[in-house]
Amino acid sequence: MNLLEELLISIGAFLPLIWGVAITALLISAVDYWFFRRRDRRGVEDAIPRQLVLLVMFAALLVEVMILVPMDATLREQVLGLMGVVVTAVIGISSTTFVSNAMAGFLIRVIGNFRPGDFIRIGDEFGRVTERGLFHVQIQTEDRDLTTLPNLRIVTSPVTVVHRSGTIVSATISLGYDQHPDRILELLRKAVERAGLSDPFVLIRQLGDHSITYRASGFYEEVKQLLTTRSELLRSIIQTLHEAGVEIVSPSFMNQRQLDPEKPVMPDRHANAGHMDNYTDYGSEVLPVPESIIFDKAEEAAALEDLRESRQMSLEKLEKIREQLRESNSPDAGSLKRREALLESRIHYIDRQIEIHQSRRDQG
């Protein structure tokens, strides 16, 4: 009996620890399921709140274990003091990278100046955002490659974000003083319009020793095809100037062959017609869009972000309708119920689309 009593007493001493750990573990599992896994949000950006919450809760669990373990009070104080020293040392050693990038990640999310799908330029890096993580931002470059940038670099460097509502697309060209500026300005404005840009304007940027530098610009609303539009603007400038008989050539142009001074130095469209089978002029069939290949992952990220924003807006509208139904028995109750059913159906459809896009993103 003495041995059994000692065993029961020993087990009883550990009961607070067992119950505390069990309850805390159940609470962690419930929070993880209810707020994160139940919503099936598995992207890097969506994992940030989950990672932070679980980190805090596991830290609380460790402190709880240290407090509830049956031990002498003096020994417990020593263990807790040792834990404090270890944690402080770890934070101090890693503060230049780990903590700094984490704090920079918080700052980026608070500022919110860009989101997945946006075009951004950070130093020499240019591309579309695919993910915003706790420690890094991932962009897809013009070569379809994925570049990871630490958050600390982003908050300490100038960041240029292409505005989602539209941007200015420009091209710079230098022409000789033998061309009258008024004529060039008119031709360049025409080229901007032919490229499909609105509100065209042309600026004279520099008067060089041998040439005048012009900058032709226009407003582009659909920024998803930014690369194609820039290319089309350059192509339009070449075509427009050549059709008007303007040579795009430096005044110091030299060649090792004899040239007819009466013949302009530009391609003959009719002579090269046989080599133009793979190209189309303005007004004909639509050219292929390279952005669909270059920024495929960024497109998925942008579509996923738009779906989630639409889902949140629908949930807010649904909650307002339900509040109206609970508060009154107005004659519009039938109409409110129909709107409630439509919003529920829309949310279900959006959830299905989110699952499809998330599956494509995970596979890619």
C-alpha positions as CSV (number, residue, x, y, z in Angstrom):
1,M,0.0,0.0,0.0
2,N,2.8,2.4,0.7
3,L,4.2,2.0,-2.8
4,L,0.8,2.5,-4.3
5,E,0.2,5.6,-2.2
6,E,3.5,7.0,-3.2
7,L,2.7,6.4,-6.9
8,L,-0.7,8.1,-6.6
9,I,0.9,11.0,-4.8
10,S,3.5,11.3,-7.6
11,I,0.8,11.2,-10.3
12,G,-1.3,13.7,-8.4
13,A,1.6,16.1,-8.3
14,F,1.8,16.0,-12.1
15,L,-2.0,16.2,-12.7
16,P,-2.0,20.1,-12.9
17,L,0.7,19.8,-15.6
18,I,-1.1,17.1,-17.5
19,W,-4.4,19.0,-17.4
20,G,-2.8,22.3,-18.3
21,V,-0.9,20.9,-21.3
22,A,-4.0,19.0,-22.5
23,I,-6.2,22.0,-22.3
24,T,-3.7,24.3,-24.0
25,A,-3.0,21.7,-26.7
26,L,-6.8,21.5,-27.4
27,L,-7.0,25.3,-27.5
28,I,-4.2,25.5,-30.0
29,S,-5.8,22.9,-32.2
30,A,-9.2,24.6,-32.0
31,V,-7.8,28.0,-32.8
32,D,-5.7,26.5,-35.7
33,Y,-8.7,24.7,-37.2
34,W,-11.4,27.4,-36.6
35,F,-9.5,30.4,-37.8
36,F,-7.1,28.9,-40.4
37,R,-7.5,25.4,-41.6
38,R,-11.3,25.6,-41.9
39,R,-10.9,28.4,-44.4
40,D,-8.4,26.4,-46.5
41,R,-6.1,29.4,-46.9
42,R,-2.7,27.9,-47.5
43,G,-0.8,30.6,-49.4
44,V,2.4,32.1,-48.0
45,E,0.7,35.4,-47.3
46,D,-2.3,33.7,-45.6
47,A,0.1,31.6,-43.4
48,I,1.6,34.7,-41.7
49,P,-1.2,35.2,-39.1
50,R,-1.3,31.4,-38.4
51,Q,2.5,31.3,-37.9
52,L,2.4,34.2,-35.5
53,V,-0.5,32.9,-33.4
54,L,0.9,29.4,-33.2
55,L,4.3,30.8,-32.2
56,V,2.9,32.8,-29.4
57,M,0.7,30.0,-28.2
58,F,3.6,27.5,-28.2
59,A,5.7,29.9,-26.3
60,A,2.9,30.2,-23.7
61,L,2.7,26.4,-23.5
62,L,6.4,26.2,-22.8
63,V,6.2,28.8,-20.0
64,E,3.1,26.9,-18.6
65,V,5.1,23.6,-18.5
66,M,7.9,25.3,-16.6
67,I,5.5,26.7,-14.1
68,L,3.4,23.6,-13.5
69,V,6.3,21.0,-13.4
70,P,6.6,20.0,-9.7
71,M,9.9,21.3,-8.6
72,D,11.5,23.4,-5.9
73,A,10.6,27.1,-6.1
74,T,14.3,28.1,-6.2
75,L,15.0,25.6,-9.0
76,R,12.0,26.9,-10.9
77,E,13.2,30.5,-10.7
78,Q,16.6,29.4,-11.9
79,V,15.1,27.5,-14.9
80,L,12.9,30.4,-15.8
81,G,15.9,32.8,-15.6
82,L,17.9,30.5,-17.8
83,M,15.1,30.4,-20.4
84,G,15.0,34.2,-20.3
85,V,18.7,34.5,-20.9
86,V,18.6,31.9,-23.8
87,V,15.6,33.7,-25.4
88,T,17.3,37.1,-25.1
89,A,20.6,35.7,-26.6
90,V,18.7,34.2,-29.5
91,I,16.8,37.4,-30.2
92,G,20.0,39.4,-29.9
93,I,22.0,37.2,-32.3
94,S,19.3,36.9,-34.9
95,S,17.9,40.4,-34.6
96,T,19.8,41.7,-37.7
97,T,18.1,39.2,-40.0
98,F,15.2,37.2,-38.5
99,V,13.6,39.9,-36.3
100,S,14.4,42.7,-38.7
101,N,12.8,41.0,-41.7
102,A,9.8,40.0,-39.6
103,M,9.3,43.6,-38.4
104,A,9.7,44.8,-42.0
105,G,7.1,42.3,-43.1
106,F,4.7,43.8,-40.5
107,L,5.5,47.3,-41.8
108,I,4.9,46.2,-45.5
109,R,1.5,44.8,-44.6
110,V,0.5,47.9,-42.5
111,I,1.5,50.3,-45.3
112,G,-0.2,48.1,-47.9
113,N,1.2,49.9,-50.9
114,F,1.3,46.8,-53.1
115,R,-0.4,43.4,-53.2
116,P,0.0,40.2,-55.2
117,G,-0.3,40.9,-58.9
118,D,1.1,44.4,-58.8
119,F,4.1,45.5,-61.0
120,I,6.9,46.8,-58.7
121,R,10.5,47.9,-59.2
122,I,13.0,47.6,-56.3
123,G,16.5,48.7,-57.4
124,D,17.3,46.7,-60.5
125,E,14.6,44.2,-59.9
126,F,11.3,44.5,-61.8
127,G,8.4,42.2,-62.0
128,R,4.9,41.3,-60.6
129,V,4.4,40.3,-57.0
130,T,3.4,36.7,-56.4
131,E,3.7,36.4,-52.6
132,R,4.1,38.6,-49.6
133,G,5.6,36.5,-46.8
134,L,6.6,37.2,-43.2
135,F,10.3,37.4,-44.1
136,H,10.3,38.0,-47.9
137,V,8.5,39.2,-51.0
138,Q,8.5,37.1,-54.1
139,I,8.2,38.6,-57.6
140,Q,8.0,37.1,-61.1
141,T,10.4,38.8,-63.5
142,E,10.2,39.4,-67.2
143,D,12.0,36.1,-67.8
144,R,9.3,34.2,-65.9
145,D,11.8,33.5,-63.1
146,L,10.9,33.9,-59.4
147,T,13.0,36.3,-57.4
148,T,12.9,36.4,-53.6
149,L,13.6,39.7,-51.9
150,P,14.0,40.1,-48.1
151,N,11.5,42.4,-46.5
152,L,14.3,44.4,-44.9
153,R,15.7,45.4,-48.3
154,I,12.2,46.5,-49.4
155,V,11.6,48.8,-46.5
156,T,15.1,50.3,-46.8
157,S,15.0,50.9,-50.6
158,P,12.8,53.0,-52.9
159,V,9.9,50.9,-54.2
160,T,8.1,51.9,-57.4
161,V,4.6,50.4,-57.7
162,V,2.7,50.6,-61.0
163,H,-0.7,52.1,-60.1
164,R,-3.5,49.6,-60.6
165,S,-5.8,52.2,-62.1
166,G,-3.4,53.0,-64.9
167,T,0.1,54.3,-65.6
168,I,2.0,56.4,-68.1
169,V,3.8,54.4,-70.8
170,S,6.7,56.3,-72.5
171,A,9.4,55.9,-75.1
172,T,12.4,58.1,-75.7
173,I,13.9,58.8,-79.1
174,S,16.7,61.1,-80.4
175,L,16.4,62.8,-83.9
176,G,18.6,65.3,-85.7
177,Y,18.2,69.0,-85.9
178,D,17.3,68.7,-89.6
179,Q,13.8,67.6,-88.6
180,H,11.5,70.4,-87.5
181,P,10.4,69.9,-83.9
182,D,6.7,70.8,-84.6
183,R,6.5,68.1,-87.2
184,I,8.1,65.5,-84.9
185,L,5.9,66.4,-82.0
186,E,2.8,65.8,-84.2
187,L,4.1,62.5,-85.6
188,L,4.9,61.2,-82.1
189,R,1.5,62.1,-80.7
190,K,0.0,60.2,-83.6
191,A,2.3,57.2,-82.9
192,V,1.1,57.2,-79.2
193,E,-2.6,57.1,-80.4
194,R,-1.9,54.3,-82.8
195,A,-0.4,52.3,-79.9
196,G,-3.7,52.4,-78.2
197,L,-2.8,54.9,-75.5
198,S,-5.0,57.8,-74.4
199,D,-4.2,61.4,-73.6
200,P,-1.0,61.5,-75.7
201,F,1.7,64.1,-75.0
202,V,5.3,64.6,-76.2
203,L,8.1,66.4,-74.3
204,I,11.4,67.7,-75.5
205,R,13.8,66.3,-72.9
206,Q,17.2,67.4,-74.1
207,L,19.0,69.5,-76.7
208,G,22.2,67.6,-77.4
209,D,25.2,68.5,-79.5
210,H,23.9,66.6,-82.5
211,S,20.3,65.6,-81.8
212,I,17.1,66.5,-79.9
213,T,15.7,64.0,-77.4
214,Y,11.9,63.5,-77.4
215,R,9.8,61.6,-75.0
216,A,6.4,60.3,-76.3
217,S,3.9,59.3,-73.6
218,G,0.3,58.2,-73.1
219,F,-2.0,56.9,-70.5
220,Y,-2.5,53.1,-70.3
221,E,-5.4,51.9,-68.2
222,E,-5.0,48.1,-68.4
223,V,-1.6,47.6,-66.7
224,K,-1.7,43.8,-67.0
225,Q,-0.2,44.0,-70.5
226,L,2.4,46.6,-69.7
227,L,5.3,44.9,-71.5
228,T,3.3,44.4,-74.7
229,T,2.1,48.0,-74.6
230,R,5.6,49.4,-74.3
231,S,6.7,47.3,-77.2
232,E,3.7,48.4,-79.3
233,L,4.6,52.0,-78.5
234,L,8.1,51.6,-79.9
235,R,6.8,49.7,-82.9
236,S,4.2,52.5,-83.6
237,I,6.9,55.2,-83.4
238,I,9.1,53.3,-85.9
239,Q,6.2,52.8,-88.3
240,T,4.8,56.3,-88.0
241,L,8.1,58.1,-88.5
242,H,9.1,55.8,-91.4
243,E,5.7,56.3,-93.1
244,A,6.3,60.1,-92.9
245,G,9.8,59.7,-94.4
246,V,11.7,60.5,-91.2
247,E,15.0,58.7,-90.7
248,I,15.6,57.3,-87.3
249,V,19.4,57.5,-87.4
250,S,22.1,59.4,-85.6
251,P,23.6,62.4,-87.4
252,S,27.0,60.7,-86.9
253,F,25.8,57.6,-88.7
254,M,28.6,55.9,-90.6
255,N,28.7,52.7,-92.8
256,Q,31.4,51.0,-94.9
257,R,29.3,51.0,-98.0
258,Q,28.4,53.7,-100.5
259,L,24.9,55.1,-100.0
260,D,22.7,57.0,-102.3
261,P,22.3,60.4,-100.7
262,E,18.8,60.6,-102.1
263,K,17.7,57.3,-100.6
264,P,16.5,57.4,-97.0
265,V,18.0,54.9,-94.6
266,M,15.0,52.9,-93.5
267,P,13.5,49.6,-94.4
268,D,11.4,49.2,-97.6
269,R,8.1,47.8,-96.4
270,H,7.2,46.4,-99.8
271,A,10.6,44.9,-100.4
272,N,10.4,43.1,-97.1
273,A,6.8,42.0,-97.4
274,G,7.9,38.3,-97.8
275,H,9.6,38.4,-94.4
276,M,6.6,40.0,-92.7
277,D,4.3,37.0,-92.7
278,N,4.6,36.5,-88.9
279,Y,3.7,40.1,-88.1
280,T,0.5,42.0,-88.2
281,D,-0.2,45.7,-88.7
282,Y,-2.6,47.9,-86.6
283,G,-6.2,47.1,-87.2
284,S,-5.7,43.4,-88.1
285,E,-5.8,40.3,-85.9
286,V,-4.7,40.7,-82.2
287,L,-1.1,40.0,-81.5
288,P,-0.2,37.3,-78.9
289,V,0.2,38.6,-75.4
290,P,3.5,37.4,-73.8
291,E,2.4,38.5,-70.3
292,S,0.1,35.4,-70.0
293,I,3.3,33.3,-70.2
294,I,5.8,35.6,-68.4
295,F,3.6,36.4,-65.4
296,D,1.5,33.2,-65.0
297,K,2.1,32.8,-61.3
298,A,1.5,36.5,-60.6
299,E,-1.8,36.3,-62.6
300,E,-2.9,33.4,-60.3
301,A,-1.9,35.4,-57.2
302,A,-3.8,38.5,-58.4
303,A,-6.9,36.5,-59.3
304,L,-6.8,34.8,-55.9
305,E,-6.5,38.2,-54.1
306,D,-9.4,39.6,-56.1
307,L,-11.6,36.6,-55.3
308,R,-10.8,36.9,-51.6
309,E,-11.6,40.6,-51.6
310,S,-14.9,39.9,-53.4
311,R,-15.7,37.2,-50.9
312,Q,-15.1,39.5,-48.0
313,M,-17.3,42.2,-49.5
314,S,-20.1,39.6,-50.1
315,L,-19.8,38.4,-46.5
316,E,-20.2,42.0,-45.2
317,K,-23.3,42.5,-47.3
318,L,-24.7,39.2,-46.2
319,E,-24.2,40.1,-42.5
320,K,-26.0,43.4,-43.0
321,I,-29.0,41.7,-44.7
322,R,-29.2,39.2,-41.8
323,E,-29.1,42.0,-39.3
324,Q,-32.0,43.7,-41.1
325,L,-34.0,40.4,-41.1
326,R,-33.4,40.0,-37.3
327,E,-34.3,43.5,-36.4
328,S,-37.6,44.0,-38.2
329,N,-40.5,42.3,-39.9
330,S,-40.8,44.8,-42.7
331,P,-42.7,44.1,-46.0
332,D,-39.3,43.8,-47.7
333,A,-38.5,40.6,-45.8
334,G,-39.1,38.5,-48.9
335,S,-36.8,40.7,-51.0
336,L,-34.1,40.6,-48.3
337,K,-34.3,36.8,-48.1
338,R,-33.9,36.5,-51.9
339,R,-30.8,38.8,-51.7
340,E,-29.6,36.6,-48.8
341,A,-29.9,33.5,-50.9
342,L,-28.2,35.1,-53.9
343,L,-25.3,36.2,-51.7
344,E,-24.9,32.8,-50.2
345,S,-24.8,31.3,-53.7
346,R,-22.3,33.8,-54.8
347,I,-20.1,33.1,-51.7
348,H,-20.3,29.4,-52.4
349,Y,-19.2,30.0,-56.1
350,I,-16.3,32.2,-55.0
351,D,-15.2,29.6,-52.5
352,R,-15.1,27.1,-55.3
353,Q,-13.1,29.4,-57.5
354,I,-10.7,30.1,-54.7
355,E,-10.1,26.3,-54.3
356,I,-9.4,26.0,-58.0
357,H,-7.0,28.9,-58.1
358,Q,-5.3,27.7,-54.9
359,S,-4.9,24.3,-56.4
360,R,-3.3,25.7,-59.6
361,R,-1.0,27.9,-57.5
362,D,0.1,25.0,-55.3
363,Q,0.8,22.8,-58.3
364,G,2.8,25.6,-60.0
